[in-house]
């Protein structure tokens, strides 16, 4: 069943306010999330320079000359 009075122009006028309000609330929410993401990334620790990453993460290399190799002892 359909309603007896379907005046679409009148319904459009009545709904424009709530539709604009919902659009503004959505835009405000998206803007707050974007601001929060940029704020978090600005406060994070800066990345290490490439030379520092290699020295801090990789263990120092040891040079082994012939004859210095030791074998694990058997139990």
PDB file of N, CA, C, O and CB in Angstrom:
ATOM      1  N   UNK A   1       0.844  -1.189   0.000  1.00  0.00           N
ATOM      2  CA  UNK A   1       0.000   0.000   0.000  1.00  0.00           C
ATOM      3  C   UNK A   1       0.881   1.242   0.000  1.00  0.00           C
ATOM      4  O   UNK A   1       1.916   1.283   0.666  1.00  0.00           O
ATOM      5  CB  UNK A   1      -0.956   0.004   1.221  1.00  0.00           C
ATOM      6  N   UNK A   2       0.468   2.230  -0.738  1.00  0.00           N
ATOM      7  CA  UNK A   2       1.203   3.483  -0.787  1.00  0.00           C
ATOM      8  C   UNK A   2       0.458   4.541   0.025  1.00  0.00           C
ATOM      9  O   UNK A   2      -0.759   4.463   0.188  1.00  0.00           O
ATOM     10  CB  UNK A   2       1.399   3.950  -2.250  1.00  0.00           C
ATOM     11  N   UNK A   3       1.196   5.529   0.532  1.00  0.00           N
ATOM     12  CA  UNK A   3       0.500   6.586   1.277  1.00  0.00           C
ATOM     13  C   UNK A   3      -0.395   7.401   0.337  1.00  0.00           C
ATOM     14  O   UNK A   3      -0.099   7.530  -0.851  1.00  0.00           O
ATOM     15  CB  UNK A   3       1.521   7.516   1.986  1.00  0.00           C
ATOM     16  N   UNK A   4      -1.472   7.941   0.866  1.00  0.00           N
ATOM     17  CA  UNK A   4      -2.419   8.647   0.004  1.00  0.00           C
ATOM     18  C   UNK A   4      -1.856   9.956  -0.562  1.00  0.00           C
ATOM     19  O   UNK A   4      -2.213  10.331  -1.679  1.00  0.00           O
ATOM     20  CB  UNK A   4      -3.684   8.935   0.775  1.00  0.00           C
ATOM     21  N   UNK A   5      -0.989  10.661   0.175  1.00  0.00           N
ATOM     22  CA  UNK A   5      -0.482  11.953  -0.291  1.00  0.00           C
ATOM     23  C   UNK A   5       1.036  11.853  -0.470  1.00  0.00           C
ATOM     24  O   UNK A   5       1.774  11.816   0.515  1.00  0.00           O
ATOM     25  CB  UNK A   5      -0.853  13.099   0.714  1.00  0.00           C
ATOM     26  N   UNK A   6       1.498  11.810  -1.702  1.00  0.00           N
ATOM     27  CA  UNK A   6       2.935  11.727  -1.971  1.00  0.00           C
ATOM     28  C   UNK A   6       3.379  12.982  -2.709  1.00  0.00           C
ATOM     29  O   UNK A   6       3.475  12.990  -3.936  1.00  0.00           O
ATOM     30  CB  UNK A   6       3.278  10.454  -2.797  1.00  0.00           C
ATOM     31  N   UNK A   7       3.642  14.011  -1.974  1.00  0.00           N
ATOM     32  CA  UNK A   7       4.117  15.269  -2.535  1.00  0.00           C
ATOM     33  C   UNK A   7       5.643  15.273  -2.385  1.00  0.00           C
ATOM     34  O   UNK A   7       6.163  15.602  -1.319  1.00  0.00           O
ATOM     35  CB  UNK A   7       3.451  16.522  -1.817  1.00  0.00           C
ATOM     36  N   UNK A   8       6.357  14.907  -3.457  1.00  0.00           N
ATOM     37  CA  UNK A   8       7.808  14.749  -3.360  1.00  0.00           C
ATOM     38  C   UNK A   8       8.523  16.077  -3.149  1.00  0.00           C
ATOM     39  O   UNK A   8       9.569  16.104  -2.501  1.00  0.00           O
ATOM     40  CB  UNK A   8       8.341  14.078  -4.608  1.00  0.00           C
ATOM     41  N   UNK A   9       8.000  17.165  -3.669  1.00  0.00           N
ATOM     42  CA  UNK A   9       8.635  18.466  -3.447  1.00  0.00           C
ATOM     43  C   UNK A   9       8.573  18.857  -1.973  1.00  0.00           C
ATOM     44  O   UNK A   9       9.534  19.393  -1.421  1.00  0.00           O
ATOM     45  CB  UNK A   9       7.964  19.547  -4.311  1.00  0.00           C
ATOM     46  N   UNK A  10       7.443  18.587  -1.350  1.00  0.00           N
ATOM     47  CA  UNK A  10       7.292  18.907   0.072  1.00  0.00           C
ATOM     48  C   UNK A  10       8.196  18.006   0.918  1.00  0.00           C
ATOM     49  O   UNK A  10       8.786  18.463   1.897  1.00  0.00           O
ATOM     50  CB  UNK A  10       5.813  18.754   0.511  1.00  0.00           C
ATOM     51  N   UNK A  11       8.303  16.733   0.544  1.00  0.00           N
ATOM     52  CA  UNK A  11       9.170  15.812   1.276  1.00  0.00           C
ATOM     53  C   UNK A  11      10.638  16.201   1.109  1.00  0.00           C
ATOM     54  O   UNK A  11      11.406  16.096   2.066  1.00  0.00           O
ATOM     55  CB  UNK A  11       8.943  14.369   0.799  1.00  0.00           C
ATOM     56  N   UNK A  12      11.041  16.638  -0.061  1.00  0.00           N
ATOM     57  CA  UNK A  12      12.425  17.062  -0.297  1.00  0.00           C
ATOM     58  C   UNK A  12      12.751  18.270   0.583  1.00  0.00           C
ATOM     59  O   UNK A  12      13.837  18.339   1.160  1.00  0.00           O
ATOM     60  CB  UNK A  12      12.650  17.405  -1.799  1.00  0.00           C
ATOM     61  N   UNK A  13      11.829  19.212   0.689  1.00  0.00           N
ATOM     62  CA  UNK A  13      12.044  20.381   1.550  1.00  0.00           C
ATOM     63  C   UNK A  13      12.178  19.973   3.004  1.00  0.00           C
ATOM     64  O   UNK A  13      12.996  20.543   3.727  1.00  0.00           O
ATOM     65  CB  UNK A  13      10.899  21.380   1.396  1.00  0.00           C
ATOM     66  N   UNK A  14      11.415  19.028   3.440  1.00  0.00           N
ATOM     67  CA  UNK A  14      11.451  18.594   4.849  1.00  0.00           C
ATOM     68  C   UNK A  14      12.724  17.797   5.168  1.00  0.00           C
ATOM     69  O   UNK A  14      13.185  17.807   6.309  1.00  0.00           O
ATOM     70  CB  UNK A  14      10.209  17.740   5.172  1.00  0.00           C
ATOM     71  N   UNK A  15      13.283  17.122   4.193  1.00  0.00           N
ATOM     72  CA  UNK A  15      14.430  16.259   4.456  1.00  0.00           C
ATOM     73  C   UNK A  15      15.778  16.927   4.196  1.00  0.00           C
ATOM     74  O   UNK A  15      16.815  16.374   4.565  1.00  0.00           O
ATOM     75  CB  UNK A  15      14.324  15.028   3.622  1.00  0.00           C
ATOM     76  N   UNK A  16      15.787  18.094   3.573  1.00  0.00           N
ATOM     77  CA  UNK A  16      17.067  18.707   3.222  1.00  0.00           C
ATOM     78  C   UNK A  16      17.877  19.083   4.470  1.00  0.00           C
ATOM     79  O   UNK A  16      19.098  18.929   4.461  1.00  0.00           O
ATOM     80  CB  UNK A  16      16.833  19.949   2.356  1.00  0.00           C
ATOM     81  N   UNK A  17      17.259  19.555   5.506  1.00  0.00           N
ATOM     82  CA  UNK A  17      17.963  19.934   6.743  1.00  0.00           C
ATOM     83  C   UNK A  17      18.658  18.749   7.400  1.00  0.00           C
ATOM     84  O   UNK A  17      19.858  18.821   7.668  1.00  0.00           O
ATOM     85  CB  UNK A  17      16.989  20.557   7.731  1.00  0.00           C
ATOM     86  N   UNK A  18      17.933  17.652   7.669  1.00  0.00           N
ATOM     87  CA  UNK A  18      18.599  16.489   8.260  1.00  0.00           C
ATOM     88  C   UNK A  18      19.678  15.885   7.361  1.00  0.00           C
ATOM     89  O   UNK A  18      20.689  15.397   7.866  1.00  0.00           O
ATOM     90  CB  UNK A  18      17.576  15.435   8.586  1.00  0.00           C
ATOM     91  N   UNK A  19      19.487  15.908   6.038  1.00  0.00           N
ATOM     92  CA  UNK A  19      20.504  15.372   5.137  1.00  0.00           C
ATOM     93  C   UNK A  19      21.787  16.208   5.186  1.00  0.00           C
ATOM     94  O   UNK A  19      22.891  15.663   5.197  1.00  0.00           O
ATOM     95  CB  UNK A  19      19.966  15.319   3.702  1.00  0.00           C
ATOM     96  N   UNK A  20      21.633  17.524   5.216  1.00  0.00           N
ATOM     97  CA  UNK A  20      22.807  18.392   5.331  1.00  0.00           C
ATOM     98  C   UNK A  20      23.490  18.176   6.681  1.00  0.00           C
ATOM     99  O   UNK A  20      24.718  18.149   6.754  1.00  0.00           O
ATOM    100  CB  UNK A  20      22.408  19.879   5.159  1.00  0.00           C
ATOM    101  N   UNK A  21      22.715  18.025   7.734  1.00  0.00           N
ATOM    102  CA  UNK A  21      23.281  17.768   9.062  1.00  0.00           C
ATOM    103  C   UNK A  21      24.075  16.472   9.110  1.00  0.00           C
ATOM    104  O   UNK A  21      25.155  16.424   9.698  1.00  0.00           O
ATOM    105  CB  UNK A  21      22.178  17.726  10.099  1.00  0.00           C
ATOM    106  N   UNK A  22      23.543  15.418   8.494  1.00  0.00           N
ATOM    107  CA  UNK A  22      24.265  14.138   8.473  1.00  0.00           C
ATOM    108  C   UNK A  22      25.543  14.245   7.651  1.00  0.00           C
ATOM    109  O   UNK A  22      26.565  13.662   8.013  1.00  0.00           O
ATOM    110  CB  UNK A  22      23.370  13.022   7.906  1.00  0.00           C
ATOM    111  N   UNK A  23      25.493  14.990   6.544  1.00  0.00           N
ATOM    112  CA  UNK A  23      26.691  15.171   5.723  1.00  0.00           C
ATOM    113  C   UNK A  23      27.754  15.953   6.491  1.00  0.00           C
ATOM    114  O   UNK A  23      28.932  15.598   6.434  1.00  0.00           O
ATOM    115  CB  UNK A  23      26.341  15.898   4.407  1.00  0.00           C
ATOM    116  N   UNK A  24      27.368  17.002   7.205  1.00  0.00           N
ATOM    117  CA  UNK A  24      28.322  17.776   7.998  1.00  0.00           C
ATOM    118  C   UNK A  24      28.923  16.934   9.127  1.00  0.00           C
ATOM    119  O   UNK A  24      30.120  17.027   9.396  1.00  0.00           O
ATOM    120  CB  UNK A  24      27.640  19.020   8.575  1.00  0.00           C
ATOM    121  N   UNK A  25      28.106  16.122   9.784  1.00  0.00           N
ATOM    122  CA  UNK A  25      28.616  15.265  10.857  1.00  0.00           C
ATOM    123  C   UNK A  25      29.612  14.245  10.308  1.00  0.00           C
ATOM    124  O   UNK A  25      30.624  13.958  10.947  1.00  0.00           O
ATOM    125  CB  UNK A  25      27.456  14.544  11.570  1.00  0.00           C
ATOM    126  N   UNK A  26      29.330  13.703   9.135  1.00  0.00           N
ATOM    127  CA  UNK A  26      30.246  12.745   8.516  1.00  0.00           C
ATOM    128  C   UNK A  26      31.560  13.415   8.141  1.00  0.00           C
ATOM    129  O   UNK A  26      32.630  12.863   8.398  1.00  0.00           O
ATOM    130  CB  UNK A  26      29.606  12.112   7.276  1.00  0.00           C
ATOM    131  N   UNK A  27      31.494  14.604   7.535  1.00  0.00           N
ATOM    132  CA  UNK A  27      32.709  15.330   7.177  1.00  0.00           C
ATOM    133  C   UNK A  27      33.529  15.699   8.415  1.00  0.00           C
ATOM    134  O   UNK A  27      34.757  15.624   8.387  1.00  0.00           O
ATOM    135  CB  UNK A  27      32.356  16.591   6.391  1.00  0.00           C
ATOM    136  N   UNK A  28      32.866  16.090   9.486  1.00  0.00           N
ATOM    137  CA  UNK A  28      33.567  16.414  10.731  1.00  0.00           C
ATOM    138  C   UNK A  28      34.277  15.179  11.280  1.00  0.00           C
ATOM    139  O   UNK A  28      35.423  15.272  11.720  1.00  0.00           O
ATOM    140  CB  UNK A  28      32.583  16.974  11.780  1.00  0.00           C
ATOM    141  N   UNK A  29      33.617  14.032  11.259  1.00  0.00           N
ATOM    142  CA  UNK A  29      34.233  12.796  11.746  1.00  0.00           C
ATOM    143  C   UNK A  29      35.443  12.393  10.927  1.00  0.00           C
ATOM    144  O   UNK A  29      36.461  11.987  11.486  1.00  0.00           O
ATOM    145  CB  UNK A  29      33.224  11.675  11.738  1.00  0.00           C
ATOM    146  N   UNK A  30      35.346  12.500   9.612  1.00  0.00           N
ATOM    147  CA  UNK A  30      36.476  12.159   8.744  1.00  0.00           C
ATOM    148  C   UNK A  30      37.629  13.139   8.987  1.00  0.00           C
ATOM    149  O   UNK A  30      38.788  12.725   9.030  1.00  0.00           O
ATOM    150  CB  UNK A  30      36.048  12.178   7.246  1.00  0.00           C
ATOM    151  N   UNK A  31      37.324  14.429   9.145  1.00  0.00           N
ATOM    152  CA  UNK A  31      38.367  15.431   9.398  1.00  0.00           C
ATOM    153  C   UNK A  31      39.075  15.165  10.725  1.00  0.00           C
ATOM    154  O   UNK A  31      40.293  15.320  10.809  1.00  0.00           O
ATOM    155  CB  UNK A  31      37.763  16.846   9.399  1.00  0.00           C
ATOM    156  N   UNK A  32      38.343  14.771  11.751  1.00  0.00           N
ATOM    157  CA  UNK A  32      38.961  14.476  13.047  1.00  0.00           C
ATOM    158  C   UNK A  32      39.870  13.254  12.934  1.00  0.00           C
ATOM    159  O   UNK A  32      40.957  13.247  13.511  1.00  0.00           O
ATOM    160  CB  UNK A  32      37.878  14.243  14.129  1.00  0.00           C
ATOM    161  N   UNK A  33      39.455  12.239  12.216  1.00  0.00           N
ATOM    162  CA  UNK A  33      40.284  11.037  12.052  1.00  0.00           C
ATOM    163  C   UNK A  33      41.560  11.370  11.284  1.00  0.00           C
ATOM    164  O   UNK A  33      42.641  10.913  11.656  1.00  0.00           O
ATOM    165  CB  UNK A  33      39.496   9.925  11.319  1.00  0.00           C
ATOM    166  N   UNK A  34      41.449  12.160  10.219  1.00  0.00           N
ATOM    167  CA  UNK A  34      42.637  12.545   9.441  1.00  0.00           C
ATOM    168  C   UNK A  34      43.583  13.380  10.295  1.00  0.00           C
ATOM    169  O   UNK A  34      44.795  13.166  10.267  1.00  0.00           O
ATOM    170  CB  UNK A  34      42.230  13.332   8.172  1.00  0.00           C
ATOM    171  N   UNK A  35      43.036  14.336  11.060  1.00  0.00           N
ATOM    172  CA  UNK A  35      43.871  15.145  11.952  1.00  0.00           C
ATOM    173  C   UNK A  35      44.576  14.257  12.965  1.00  0.00           C
ATOM    174  O   UNK A  35      45.766  14.443  13.223  1.00  0.00           O
ATOM    175  CB  UNK A  35      43.024  16.211  12.676  1.00  0.00           C
ATOM    176  N   UNK A  36      43.872  13.306  13.536  1.00  0.00           N
ATOM    177  CA  UNK A  36      44.451  12.410  14.541  1.00  0.00           C
ATOM    178  C   UNK A  36      45.596  11.593  13.940  1.00  0.00           C
ATOM    179  O   UNK A  36      46.636  11.428  14.576  1.00  0.00           O
ATOM    180  CB  UNK A  36      43.368  11.469  15.115  1.00  0.00           C
ATOM    181  N   UNK A  37      45.415  11.083  12.726  1.00  0.00           N
ATOM    182  CA  UNK A  37      46.463  10.298  12.079  1.00  0.00           C
ATOM    183  C   UNK A  37      47.713  11.141  11.828  1.00  0.00           C
ATOM    184  O   UNK A  37      48.827  10.685  12.086  1.00  0.00           O
ATOM    185  CB  UNK A  37      45.951   9.714  10.761  1.00  0.00           C
ATOM    186  N   UNK A  38      47.538  12.371  11.326  1.00  0.00           N
ATOM    187  CA  UNK A  38      48.694  13.232  11.080  1.00  0.00           C
ATOM    188  C   UNK A  38      49.371  13.639  12.390  1.00  0.00           C
ATOM    189  O   UNK A  38      50.596  13.748  12.446  1.00  0.00           O
ATOM    190  CB  UNK A  38      48.268  14.481  10.298  1.00  0.00           C
ATOM    191  N   UNK A  39      48.593  13.859  13.427  1.00  0.00           N
ATOM    192  CA  UNK A  39      49.161  14.224  14.732  1.00  0.00           C
ATOM    193  C   UNK A  39      49.982  13.067  15.307  1.00  0.00           C
ATOM    194  O   UNK A  39      51.063  13.282  15.854  1.00  0.00           O
ATOM    195  CB  UNK A  39      48.037  14.624  15.721  1.00  0.00           C
ATOM    196  N   UNK A  40      49.475  11.860  15.184  1.00  0.00           N
ATOM    197  CA  UNK A  40      50.201  10.686  15.681  1.00  0.00           C
ATOM    198  C   UNK A  40      51.495  10.478  14.900  1.00  0.00           C
ATOM    199  O   UNK A  40      52.528  10.161  15.489  1.00  0.00           O
ATOM    200  CB  UNK A  40      49.320   9.427  15.589  1.00  0.00           C
ATOM    201  N   UNK A  41      51.447  10.652  13.598  1.00  0.00           N
ATOM    202  CA  UNK A  41      52.658  10.445  12.815  1.00  0.00           C
ATOM    203  C   UNK A  41      53.684  11.548  13.072  1.00  0.00           C
ATOM    204  O   UNK A  41      54.884  11.291  12.983  1.00  0.00           O
ATOM    205  CB  UNK A  41      52.319  10.381  11.329  1.00  0.00           C
ATOM    206  N   UNK A  42      53.249  12.755  13.385  1.00  0.00           N
ATOM    207  CA  UNK A  42      54.179  13.846  13.680  1.00  0.00           C
ATOM    208  C   UNK A  42      54.876  13.633  15.015  1.00  0.00           C
ATOM    209  O   UNK A  42      56.019  14.057  15.184  1.00  0.00           O
ATOM    210  CB  UNK A  42      53.445  15.185  13.685  1.00  0.00           C
ATOM    211  N   UNK A  43      54.209  12.981  15.971  1.00  0.00           N
ATOM    212  CA  UNK A  43      54.784  12.762  17.298  1.00  0.00           C
ATOM    213  C   UNK A  43      55.590  11.473  17.392  1.00  0.00           C
ATOM    214  O   UNK A  43      56.204  11.216  18.427  1.00  0.00           O
ATOM    215  CB  UNK A  43      53.691  12.744  18.330  1.00  0.00           C
ATOM    216  N   UNK A  44      55.606  10.660  16.352  1.00  0.00           N
ATOM    217  CA  UNK A  44      56.313   9.390  16.415  1.00  0.00           C
ATOM    218  C   UNK A  44      57.816   9.620  16.322  1.00  0.00           C
ATOM    219  O   UNK A  44      58.267  10.699  15.936  1.00  0.00           O
ATOM    220  CB  UNK A  44      55.841   8.452  15.294  1.00  0.00           C
ATOM    221  N   UNK A  45      58.579   8.604  16.677  1.00  0.00           N
ATOM    222  CA  UNK A  45      60.029   8.689  16.605  1.00  0.00           C
ATOM    223  C   UNK A  45      60.463   8.726  15.143  1.00  0.00           C
ATOM    224  O   UNK A  45      59.906   8.013  14.308  1.00  0.00           O
ATOM    225  CB  UNK A  45      60.691   7.501  17.345  1.00  0.00           C
ATOM    226  N   UNK A  46      61.457   9.556  14.834  1.00  0.00           N
ATOM    227  CA  UNK A  46      61.923   9.585  13.441  1.00  0.00           C
ATOM    228  C   UNK A  46      62.685   8.309  13.108  1.00  0.00           C
ATOM    229  O   UNK A  46      63.270   7.695  14.000  1.00  0.00           O
ATOM    230  CB  UNK A  46      62.817  10.820  13.189  1.00  0.00           C
ATOM    231  N   UNK A  47      62.689   7.904  11.858  1.00  0.00           N
ATOM    232  CA  UNK A  47      63.414   6.688  11.482  1.00  0.00           C
ATOM    233  C   UNK A  47      64.930   6.907  11.613  1.00  0.00           C
ATOM    234  O   UNK A  47      65.420   8.028  11.478  1.00  0.00           O
ATOM    235  CB  UNK A  47      63.051   6.267  10.030  1.00  0.00           C
ATOM    236  N   UNK A  48      65.647   5.834  11.874  1.00  0.00           N
ATOM    237  CA  UNK A  48      67.096   5.911  11.976  1.00  0.00           C
ATOM    238  C   UNK A  48      67.709   6.113  10.597  1.00  0.00           C
ATOM    239  O   UNK A  48      67.161   5.645   9.599  1.00  0.00           O
ATOM    240  CB  UNK A  48      67.661   4.646  12.637  1.00  0.00           C
ATOM    241  N   UNK A  49      68.840   6.805  10.535  1.00  0.00           N
ATOM    242  CA  UNK A  49      69.504   6.930   9.242  1.00  0.00           C
ATOM    243  C   UNK A  49      70.013   5.569   8.776  1.00  0.00           C
ATOM    244  O   UNK A  49      70.243   4.692   9.608  1.00  0.00           O
ATOM    245  CB  UNK A  49      70.666   7.940   9.324  1.00  0.00           C
ATOM    246  N   UNK A  50      70.195   5.368   7.483  1.00  0.00           N
ATOM    247  CA  UNK A  50      70.590   4.052   6.964  1.00  0.00           C
ATOM    248  C   UNK A  50      71.883   3.522   7.580  1.00  0.00           C
ATOM    249  O   UNK A  50      71.974   2.320   7.831  1.00  0.00           O
ATOM    250  CB  UNK A  50      70.748   4.124   5.465  1.00  0.00           C
ATOM    251  N   UNK A  51      72.874   4.354   7.832  1.00  0.00           N
ATOM    252  CA  UNK A  51      74.137   3.881   8.411  1.00  0.00           C
ATOM    253  C   UNK A  51      73.922   3.400   9.841  1.00  0.00           C
ATOM    254  O   UNK A  51      74.532   2.414  10.255  1.00  0.00           O
ATOM    255  CB  UNK A  51      75.201   4.998   8.381  1.00  0.00           C
ATOM    256  N   UNK A  52      73.075   4.070  10.593  1.00  0.00           N
ATOM    257  CA  UNK A  52      72.831   3.677  11.979  1.00  0.00           C
ATOM    258  C   UNK A  52      72.056   2.361  12.039  1.00  0.00           C
ATOM    259  O   UNK A  52      72.278   1.552  12.940  1.00  0.00           O
ATOM    260  CB  UNK A  52      72.062   4.782  12.725  1.00  0.00           C
ATOM    261  N   UNK A  53      71.157   2.147  11.093  1.00  0.00           N
ATOM    262  CA  UNK A  53      70.389   0.896  11.097  1.00  0.00           C
ATOM    263  C   UNK A  53      71.303  -0.304  10.905  1.00  0.00           C
ATOM    264  O   UNK A  53      71.132  -1.326  11.570  1.00  0.00           O
ATOM    265  CB  UNK A  53      69.315   0.919   9.998  1.00  0.00           C
ATOM    266  N   UNK A  54      72.270  -0.192  10.005  1.00  0.00           N
ATOM    267  CA  UNK A  54      73.160  -1.323   9.745  1.00  0.00           C
ATOM    268  C   UNK A  54      74.033  -1.630  10.946  1.00  0.00           C
ATOM    269  O   UNK A  54      74.251  -2.801  11.259  1.00  0.00           O
ATOM    270  CB  UNK A  54      74.031  -1.045   8.531  1.00  0.00           C
ATOM    271  N   UNK A  55      74.536  -0.620  11.621  1.00  0.00           N
ATOM    272  CA  UNK A  55      75.448  -0.869  12.732  1.00  0.00           C
ATOM    273  C   UNK A  55      74.715  -1.324  13.969  1.00  0.00           C
ATOM    274  O   UNK A  55      75.252  -2.119  14.740  1.00  0.00           O
ATOM    275  CB  UNK A  55      76.248   0.367  13.042  1.00  0.00           C
ATOM    276  N   UNK A  56      73.509  -0.846  14.182  1.00  0.00           N
ATOM    277  CA  UNK A  56      72.788  -1.216  15.395  1.00  0.00           C
ATOM    278  C   UNK A  56      72.092  -2.569  15.268  1.00  0.00           C
ATOM    279  O   UNK A  56      71.981  -3.297  16.254  1.00  0.00           O
ATOM    280  CB  UNK A  56      71.771  -0.149  15.735  1.00  0.00           C
ATOM    281  N   UNK A  57      71.629  -2.911  14.088  1.00  0.00           N
ATOM    282  CA  UNK A  57      70.861  -4.136  13.935  1.00  0.00           C
ATOM    283  C   UNK A  57      71.734  -5.343  13.621  1.00  0.00           C
ATOM    284  O   UNK A  57      71.459  -6.445  14.096  1.00  0.00           O
ATOM    285  CB  UNK A  57      69.836  -3.960  12.855  1.00  0.00           C
ATOM    286  N   UNK A  58      72.757  -5.154  12.845  1.00  0.00           N
ATOM    287  CA  UNK A  58      73.599  -6.276  12.445  1.00  0.00           C
ATOM    288  C   UNK A  58      74.726  -6.458  13.467  1.00  0.00           C
ATOM    289  O   UNK A  58      75.335  -5.477  13.895  1.00  0.00           O
ATOM    290  CB  UNK A  58      74.178  -6.050  11.018  1.00  0.00           C
ATOM    291  N   UNK A  59      75.005  -7.689  13.857  1.00  0.00           N
ATOM    292  CA  UNK A  59      76.122  -7.899  14.783  1.00  0.00           C
ATOM    293  C   UNK A  59      77.439  -7.592  14.077  1.00  0.00           C
ATOM    294  O   UNK A  59      77.520  -7.698  12.853  1.00  0.00           O
ATOM    295  CB  UNK A  59      76.124  -9.356  15.328  1.00  0.00           C
ATOM    296  N   UNK A  60      78.458  -7.218  14.819  1.00  0.00           N
ATOM    297  CA  UNK A  60      79.738  -6.905  14.178  1.00  0.00           C
ATOM    298  C   UNK A  60      80.336  -8.160  13.546  1.00  0.00           C
ATOM    299  O   UNK A  60      80.250  -9.258  14.095  1.00  0.00           O
ATOM    300  CB  UNK A  60      80.727  -6.297  15.201  1.00  0.00           C
ATOM    301  N   UNK A  61      80.927  -7.969  12.407  1.00  0.00           N
ATOM    302  CA  UNK A  61      81.532  -9.098  11.706  1.00  0.00           C
ATOM    303  C   UNK A  61      82.897  -9.398  12.310  1.00  0.00           C
ATOM    304  O   UNK A  61      83.661  -8.489  12.633  1.00  0.00           O
ATOM    305  CB  UNK A  61      81.657  -8.807  10.190  1.00  0.00           C
ATOM    306  N   UNK A  62      83.184 -10.656  12.455  1.00  0.00           N
ATOM    307  CA  UNK A  62      84.487 -11.072  12.961  1.00  0.00           C
ATOM    308  C   UNK A  62      85.246 -11.754  11.827  1.00  0.00           C
ATOM    309  O   UNK A  62      84.684 -12.540  11.064  1.00  0.00           O
ATOM    310  CB  UNK A  62      84.341 -12.025  14.195  1.00  0.00           C
ATOM    311  N   UNK A  63      86.486 -11.447  11.740  1.00  0.00           N
ATOM    312  CA  UNK A  63      87.291 -12.110  10.721  1.00  0.00           C
ATOM    313  C   UNK A  63      87.925 -13.342  11.337  1.00  0.00           C
ATOM    314  O   UNK A  63      88.481 -13.286  12.434  1.00  0.00           O
ATOM    315  CB  UNK A  63      88.375 -11.154  10.142  1.00  0.00           C
ATOM    316  N   UNK A  64      87.839 -14.426  10.641  1.00  0.00           N
ATOM    317  CA  UNK A  64      88.410 -15.683  11.113  1.00  0.00           C
ATOM    318  C   UNK A  64      89.493 -16.091  10.125  1.00  0.00           C
ATOM    319  O   UNK A  64      89.248 -16.259   8.930  1.00  0.00           O
ATOM    320  CB  UNK A  64      87.314 -16.802  11.257  1.00  0.00           C
ATOM    321  N   UNK A  65      90.670 -16.242  10.652  1.00  0.00           N
ATOM    322  CA  UNK A  65      91.770 -16.684   9.793  1.00  0.00           C
ATOM    323  C   UNK A  65      91.879 -18.196   9.866  1.00  0.00           C
ATOM    324  O   UNK A  65      91.318 -18.833  10.758  1.00  0.00           O
ATOM    325  CB  UNK A  65      93.110 -16.016  10.207  1.00  0.00           C
ATOM    326  N   UNK A  66      92.602 -18.751   8.925  1.00  0.00           N
ATOM    327  CA  UNK A  66      92.751 -20.203   8.905  1.00  0.00           C
ATOM    328  C   UNK A  66      93.434 -20.680  10.187  1.00  0.00           C
ATOM    329  O   UNK A  66      94.374 -20.052  10.674  1.00  0.00           O
ATOM    330  CB  UNK A  66      93.557 -20.651   7.664  1.00  0.00           C
ATOM    331  N   UNK A  67      92.961 -21.769  10.710  1.00  0.00           N
ATOM    332  CA  UNK A  67      93.542 -22.344  11.904  1.00  0.00           C
ATOM    333  C   UNK A  67      92.883 -21.862  13.185  1.00  0.00           C
ATOM    334  O   UNK A  67      93.133 -22.442  14.242  1.00  0.00           O
ATOM    335  CB  UNK A  67      94.994 -22.038  11.947  1.00  0.00           C
ATOM    336  N   UNK A  68      92.076 -20.859  13.140  1.00  0.00           N
ATOM    337  CA  UNK A  68      91.421 -20.331  14.346  1.00  0.00           C
ATOM    338  C   UNK A  68      90.021 -20.910  14.534  1.00  0.00           C
ATOM    339  O   UNK A  68      89.348 -20.564  15.505  1.00  0.00           O
ATOM    340  CB  UNK A  68      91.340 -18.808  14.279  1.00  0.00           C
ATOM    341  N   UNK A  69      89.576 -21.760  13.655  1.00  0.00           N
ATOM    342  CA  UNK A  69      88.221 -22.300  13.750  1.00  0.00           C
ATOM    343  C   UNK A  69      88.197 -23.316  14.878  1.00  0.00           C
ATOM    344  O   UNK A  69      89.035 -24.216  14.926  1.00  0.00           O
ATOM    345  CB  UNK A  69      87.763 -22.946  12.398  1.00  0.00           C
ATOM    346  N   UNK A  70      87.247 -23.176  15.778  1.00  0.00           N
ATOM    347  CA  UNK A  70      87.096 -24.118  16.889  1.00  0.00           C
ATOM    348  C   UNK A  70      85.819 -24.910  16.671  1.00  0.00           C
ATOM    349  O   UNK A  70      84.867 -24.421  16.063  1.00  0.00           O
ATOM    350  CB  UNK A  70      87.069 -23.380  18.268  1.00  0.00           C
ATOM    351  N   UNK A  71      85.809 -26.107  17.161  1.00  0.00           N
ATOM    352  CA  UNK A  71      84.639 -26.971  17.028  1.00  0.00           C
ATOM    353  C   UNK A  71      84.009 -27.122  18.414  1.00  0.00           C
ATOM    354  O   UNK A  71      84.710 -27.107  19.425  1.00  0.00           O
ATOM    355  CB  UNK A  71      85.024 -28.373  16.418  1.00  0.00           C
ATOM    356  N   UNK A  72      82.708 -27.264  18.453  1.00  0.00           N
ATOM    357  CA  UNK A  72      82.063 -27.445  19.759  1.00  0.00           C
ATOM    358  C   UNK A  72      82.510 -28.758  20.405  1.00  0.00           C
ATOM    359  O   UNK A  72      82.757 -29.764  19.740  1.00  0.00           O
ATOM    360  CB  UNK A  72      80.525 -27.423  19.611  1.00  0.00           C
ATOM    361  N   UNK A  73      82.599 -28.694  21.709  1.00  0.00           N
ATOM    362  CA  UNK A  73      83.045 -29.887  22.447  1.00  0.00           C
ATOM    363  C   UNK A  73      81.892 -30.873  22.582  1.00  0.00           C
ATOM    364  O   UNK A  73      80.738 -30.474  22.743  1.00  0.00           O
ATOM    365  CB  UNK A  73      83.590 -29.501  23.851  1.00  0.00           C
ATOM    366  N   UNK A  74      82.208 -32.147  22.517  1.00  0.00           N
ATOM    367  CA  UNK A  74      81.203 -33.198  22.667  1.00  0.00           C
ATOM    368  C   UNK A  74      80.951 -33.431  24.155  1.00  0.00           C
ATOM    369  O   UNK A  74      81.871 -33.336  24.966  1.00  0.00           O
ATOM    370  CB  UNK A  74      81.659 -34.519  21.965  1.00  0.00           C
ATOM    371  N   UNK A  75      79.707 -33.736  24.509  1.00  0.00           N
ATOM    372  CA  UNK A  75      79.361 -33.980  25.919  1.00  0.00           C
ATOM    373  C   UNK A  75      79.801 -35.321  26.399  1.00  0.00           C
ATOM    374  O   UNK A  75      79.580 -35.664  27.560  1.00  0.00           O
ATOM    375  CB  UNK A  75      77.892 -33.851  26.128  1.00  0.00           C
TER     376      UNK A  75
END
